[in-house]
Amino acid sequence: MSKGTILLAAGGTGGHLFPAEALAHALNQRDWSVHLATDERVERFAANFPAEEVHRIRSATFGSKNPVALARALWTIWGGVRQASAVIRRIRPAAVVGFGGYPTLPPLYAATRRGVPTLIHEQNAVMGRANRALASRVSAIAGGFLPEDESVAGARTVITGNPVRPQVLAAAATPYAPSSAGTPFRLLVFGGSQGAKFFSDAVPQAVARLSSPARGQLVVTQQARADDAERVKAIYAELGVRAEVSPFFTDMAAHLAAAHLVISRSGASTVSEIAVIGRPALLVPYPHALDHDQAANAAALAAAGGAEVHPQSTLSTERIAALLSAAMAEPQRLATMAAAAKSVGRPEAVRLLADFTEAIASGRSIEDFRKEARA
Ligand SMILES: CC(=O)N[C@H]1[C@@H](OP(=O)(O)OP(=O)(O)OC[C@H]2O[C@@H](n3ccc(=O)[nH]c3=O)[C@H](O)[C@@H]2O)O[C@H](CO)[C@@H](O)[C@@H]1O
């Protein structure tokens, strides 16, 4: 029998939606019925989201300082609050859990007005704008990479880590197999849920600089935005490098598990998945992030020795080629990095966040929850 309904709210990018999807699977397993409130942009990532119903809620961002644009944004958000209120009245959730992004503003705000218990999960080391706007109103806050220090995180915050999807947890069972001479070296390159033009421009050019035996050993799996994919494919074909290029891989967990080396941005889920599966990575933080400093997300993984962080401004094609050929020549170093990455992975995050959600839904105090979680 169903324990009741939990409404999850996530919008914007895959980085907000995938942790929500991970929690949804765990809640379903615990006999909760899950609904999702989101926006159109995120729907392309929602194919595997196990929601009983998906509610499209209007929202807007306060991106502009222009008073007319601001008034229009407020009006749209207010419309979203009324829409979300109607949904909440109908489905009567025991709790509403937000994962950041401006589409979560109306459902979380509506829930707090209606006295429904609320939780927000912040994936990043630095809190995003939507979550900052909601933080003082919600019942509790869960953190992925927020600092552990309670004086920073606040008394209502519990650090759960970032929940990863079931496929990622399953892929974590595949041990790292170091490459050896004469066998393929699998390089996985991706930029996050939206892709990254920088990697499409830089990595194929770096591969062109590798020695011919190194190029022969290399098998590349690279995400490239739709506009760049053909160009990237053509360069690898010309170089005779085996490559699979796509704007979005739906089986990322399998690609991570197969990789000898990952080159990627350091969005919160990306870093969390690399750690849970345990693969060596060269991380290139997105240099123009609005809210979250991706360098901070990557810090724990780098400090443990599981990844190297390379600011984009330092990465000429020569430099990438040098990093890549050094990595290919040192399989044991990569194996050590893989083990170090795994040592800071948090596969238990999804269980902890599900426990926290149930505690909030049943009105238990955060203090009690902390005590139980420690016991
Ligand atoms: C530019 C920007 O603002 N990025 C933010 C955005 O990143 P973004 O949306 O890229 O989020 P993350 O890096 O956290 O997650 C990317 C997710 O997409 C998946 N994936 C990626 C490529 C692919 O082909 N297939 C696939 O499944 C990854 O496995 C991962 O689960 O949200 C994150 C979480 O709030 C933030 O940390 C990032 O700073």
The ligand as a Gaussian input file, in Angstrom:
#p B3LYP/6-31G(d) Opt

LIG

0 1
 C       26.902000      25.247000     -16.667000
 C       26.166000      24.987000     -15.428000
 O       25.512000      25.852000     -14.884000
 N       26.267000      23.746000     -14.951000
 C       25.598000      23.327000     -13.720000
 C       24.634000      22.206000     -14.061000
 O       25.413000      21.249000     -14.748000
 P       24.887000      19.953000     -15.457000
 O       23.449000      20.044000     -15.783000
 O       25.857000      19.639000     -16.531000
 O       24.995000      18.927000     -14.241000
 P       25.965000      17.859000     -13.658000
 O       27.346000      17.921000     -14.129000
 O       25.715000      17.909000     -12.198000
 O       25.285000      16.530000     -14.221000
 C       25.351000      16.156000     -15.552000
 C       24.571000      14.893000     -15.666000
 O       24.333000      14.608000     -17.021000
 C       24.678000      13.264000     -17.267000
 N       25.036000      13.149000     -18.679000
 C       25.904000      14.023000     -19.248000
 C       26.226000      13.908000     -20.577000
 C       25.654000      12.860000     -21.345000
 O       25.900000      12.681000     -22.533000
 N       24.789000      12.014000     -20.730000
 C       24.466000      12.126000     -19.406000
 O       23.679000      11.328000     -18.885000
 C       25.793000      12.959000     -16.318000
 O       25.934000      11.569000     -16.151000
 C       25.309000      13.694000     -15.072000
 O       24.375000      12.915000     -14.370000
 O       24.038000      21.712000     -12.845000
 C       24.959000      21.218000     -11.870000
 C       24.159000      20.747000     -10.649000
 O       23.438000      21.782000     -10.067000
 C       25.984000      22.280000     -11.498000
 O       26.963000      21.703000     -10.649000
 C       26.647000      22.814000     -12.748000
 O       27.557000      23.849000     -12.407000

